[in-house]
Amino acid sequence: MEKLLVINPGSTSTKIAYFEGNERIWQEDISHSRAELERFDDVLDQLEMRCALVKDAMAAHGVRAEELTALAARGGTIAPLRSGAYEVNDAMVDVILHRPQDRHASLLGALIARRIAGGAGLKAYIYDAVTVDELDDICHITGLPFIRRVGQGHQLNMRAAALKYCADSGMDYAKSTLLVAHLGGGITVSLHIDGRVADMSNDEDGPFAPERAGCLPATPFMDLCFGGEYTKKDVVRLLKGKGGLVAWLGTGDTREVERRIAQGDEKARLIYDAMALGVAKALAKLTPLCRGKVDQIILTGGIAYSEMFTEMIRSRVDWIAPVTVIPGENEMQALADGVLRVLRGEETARLMEK
């Protein structure tokens, strides 16, 4: 039976899991304090620290690298890639170290996995990287030739939810048209046509989210940027971390927002409903590419556990297609399942080229 170690570094945590076949045997979710991370000038400087934590977790559970079949890591903000699996090779490491699409802790996954795999003569893989970009050519175009829309978002969980829905429903993902919304601290909405994410919107051009500001009116935003009150770092924090529900209500915890609503807080209800409306608009906005012919809408992510929020969305989009809720951020399982398909010959892993 295949034995996999799965590594998923996030902004403030490192998740490590061990699988035998498709069954998760154990998982460690290690949180990192702000003080711990502020010691590092760059996210890539955290490599030694996070790699040591992974090795400590393996030792604590009696897992030796030599006993593994392969390693699976979250595919970070590397470069525009195809969906599916990539083997971590020299070309990928070079891109991560010198020219990633964005600097985020998820980049460390491939580096940690390769370091552990290399010492044991194994292969390391990523699966459905954040920067999967299979958008139709027409969807890349904006009103300025030098600014291009890109496919970047919660690709791993969205594709996992789409694949799960199709498997459970007896549908062929490669012949289906699905709308998928990942509802979490950030929100990404995607249109899947015949096995490809043909269009999408993320926190840059889509709805606001618990911690993110989403798409903003251009002129007031330019005034904010050039008004002299905020630095570029300040603006980035407003967009990603201090926007959305945090800016409006002082919390990004949707459970707290729903508690306030239950106590009669009308402002909380209005803002929460506005966030749901933004998701509904984003879903509807993607439908012209497929001329409105959608087989199913899928809501996934952590906030999809909320019946209140998913119903707010469902009531506004069920005219497009039926709505299915697959809650949770099932990234560790999705990474394991994806790499297992490679090991079992059901998929072929790609290689980045220099």
PyMOL commands that set and color helices and strands:
alter all, ss='L'
color gray80, all
select helices_A, chain A and resi 34-37+43-60+65-67+90-98+105-119+137-140+155-169+173-175+218-226+232-239+245-249+254-262+266-285+287-290+302-305+307-317+331-343
alter helices_A, ss='H'
color red, helices_A
select strands_A, chain A and resi 3-9+13-20+23-31+70-74+85-87+124-127+177-183+187-193+196-201+296-301+323-327+350-351
alter strands_A, ss='S'
color yellow, strands_A
deselect
rebuild
show_as cartoon
